[in-house]
Amino acid sequence: VFIGVNIICIKRYKFHMLSLFIPANTSFGLALLLVPIEFVSYIFKPISLGVRLFANLMAGHTLLKVIVGFAWSMLLLEDFLSFAHVFPLLVLVILMGLELAVALIQAYVFTILTCIY
């Protein structure tokens, strides 16, 4: 998305696109300070969005893997507790629904933040 937006912006606005990095009515001395700061900010916005999305999805997958491992180890006990493995599996089903809801919310937030940035 970031690369596509930049390509379209360069094709449409040419060098006027660089005005994103310099606020209006900025003196030259202040522009020397602001341009690198704005450029770094512009570059790191999509990186921060990607890291945020990755961390949220990875946390959900890790939680599901831990619960599955717990249910599997309870299943292998071969005694009275082996029947109790149904409880972690029910929790797993509930957490998968929660994971789906979080994924939908993350997709929405990612789209909104991409449009805002």
Backbone torsions as a table, in degrees:
resi	resn	phi	psi	omega
1	VAL	NA	-45.8	-177.5
2	PHE	-60.8	-45.4	-179.2
3	ILE	-67.2	-41.6	178.8
4	GLY	-62.5	-42.7	178.5
5	VAL	-63.0	-41.1	179.6
6	ASN	-67.0	-39.6	178.6
7	ILE	-64.3	-46.2	178.8
8	ILE	-63.0	-41.6	-179.0
9	CYS	-65.0	-40.3	179.3
10	ILE	-68.3	-40.4	178.9
11	LYS	-64.8	-38.6	-174.5
12	ARG	-83.7	-43.5	-172.4
13	TYR	-106.8	-6.1	-179.4
14	LYS	52.5	-127.6	-176.0
15	PHE	-77.2	-13.1	177.6
16	HIS	-67.1	-17.2	176.9
17	MET	-62.5	-28.8	-178.8
18	LEU	-67.0	-11.2	176.9
19	SER	-68.7	-9.8	174.0
20	LEU	-61.8	-30.2	-174.0
21	PHE	-91.4	-11.1	-179.6
22	ILE	-124.2	113.7	175.6
23	PRO	-64.0	156.9	-178.9
24	ALA	-63.7	146.9	177.0
25	ASN	57.0	41.3	178.4
26	THR	-97.8	134.5	178.2
27	SER	-70.2	162.3	-176.7
28	PHE	-64.0	-41.4	-179.6
29	GLY	-62.9	-41.6	178.6
30	LEU	-71.7	-33.2	178.2
31	ALA	-63.6	-36.2	177.5
32	LEU	-61.2	-29.3	178.1
33	LEU	-86.2	-39.2	-174.3
34	LEU	-75.8	-36.2	-175.5
35	VAL	-60.3	-48.4	177.6
36	PRO	-63.9	-37.5	179.2
37	ILE	-64.1	-46.0	179.5
38	GLU	-66.5	-36.6	179.0
39	PHE	-66.0	-44.8	178.0
40	VAL	-63.6	-40.4	177.6
41	SER	-62.6	-41.6	-179.6
42	TYR	-64.9	-38.4	-178.9
43	ILE	-73.2	-38.8	-173.3
44	PHE	-83.7	-10.3	177.5
45	LYS	-61.8	-50.1	178.5
46	PRO	-68.4	-29.8	177.4
47	ILE	-65.5	-43.6	179.6
48	SER	-65.8	-35.6	176.5
49	LEU	-64.2	-42.4	179.4
50	GLY	-65.1	-42.6	179.2
51	VAL	-64.9	-40.7	179.5
52	ARG	-62.7	-45.8	179.4
53	LEU	-63.9	-44.5	179.5
54	PHE	-61.3	-45.0	-177.3
55	ALA	-64.0	-42.0	179.9
56	ASN	-66.4	-42.9	-179.9
57	LEU	-71.2	-37.1	179.4
58	MET	-66.2	-37.3	179.0
59	ALA	-63.4	-41.9	179.0
60	GLY	-65.8	-43.7	179.0
61	HIS	-65.3	-38.5	178.8
62	THR	-64.3	-42.2	178.0
63	LEU	-61.5	-43.2	178.4
64	LEU	-63.6	-39.9	-180.0
65	LYS	-65.6	-39.4	177.8
66	VAL	-63.8	-43.7	-179.9
67	ILE	-65.8	-40.1	177.7
68	VAL	-63.8	-42.4	178.0
69	GLY	-62.9	-39.0	177.5
70	PHE	-64.4	-44.7	179.5
71	ALA	-65.3	-39.3	-179.7
72	TRP	-65.9	-42.7	179.6
73	SER	-66.4	-33.8	176.3
74	MET	-69.2	-33.8	179.1
75	LEU	-67.1	-33.6	-177.3
76	LEU	-82.7	0.5	-178.0
77	LEU	-69.7	-29.5	178.3
78	GLU	57.6	39.1	172.0
79	ASP	-140.2	-158.0	-177.4
80	PHE	-59.5	-33.0	-178.3
81	LEU	-71.3	-15.2	-180.0
82	SER	-64.9	-24.0	176.1
83	PHE	-77.0	-16.7	-179.2
84	ALA	-81.5	-1.8	179.8
85	HIS	-70.0	-10.2	177.9
86	VAL	-66.2	-35.2	-179.7
87	PHE	-61.5	-49.3	176.6
88	PRO	-63.1	-30.6	177.4
89	LEU	-68.8	-37.1	175.3
90	LEU	-65.7	-41.1	176.3
91	VAL	-61.8	-37.9	178.9
92	LEU	-61.9	-42.7	178.9
93	VAL	-63.1	-42.9	178.4
94	ILE	-63.6	-42.9	-180.0
95	LEU	-67.5	-31.0	176.2
96	MET	-66.8	-37.6	174.0
97	GLY	-64.1	-41.1	176.7
98	LEU	-64.5	-39.5	178.1
99	GLU	-62.6	-39.2	177.3
100	LEU	-64.2	-42.5	178.3
101	ALA	-63.9	-42.5	178.9
102	VAL	-64.4	-39.2	178.7
103	ALA	-63.5	-40.3	178.0
104	LEU	-65.8	-42.3	178.2
105	ILE	-64.8	-41.4	179.4
106	GLN	-64.2	-39.4	177.4
107	ALA	-63.5	-42.2	177.9
108	TYR	-63.0	-48.3	-179.0
109	VAL	-64.0	-41.7	179.1
110	PHE	-60.9	-42.6	179.4
111	THR	-65.6	-45.0	179.8
112	ILE	-63.1	-46.8	-179.0
113	LEU	-66.8	-33.4	175.5
114	THR	-64.1	-40.9	179.0
115	CYS	-68.7	-36.3	-179.5
116	ILE	-71.2	-41.9	-179.1
117	TYR	-69.0	NA	NA
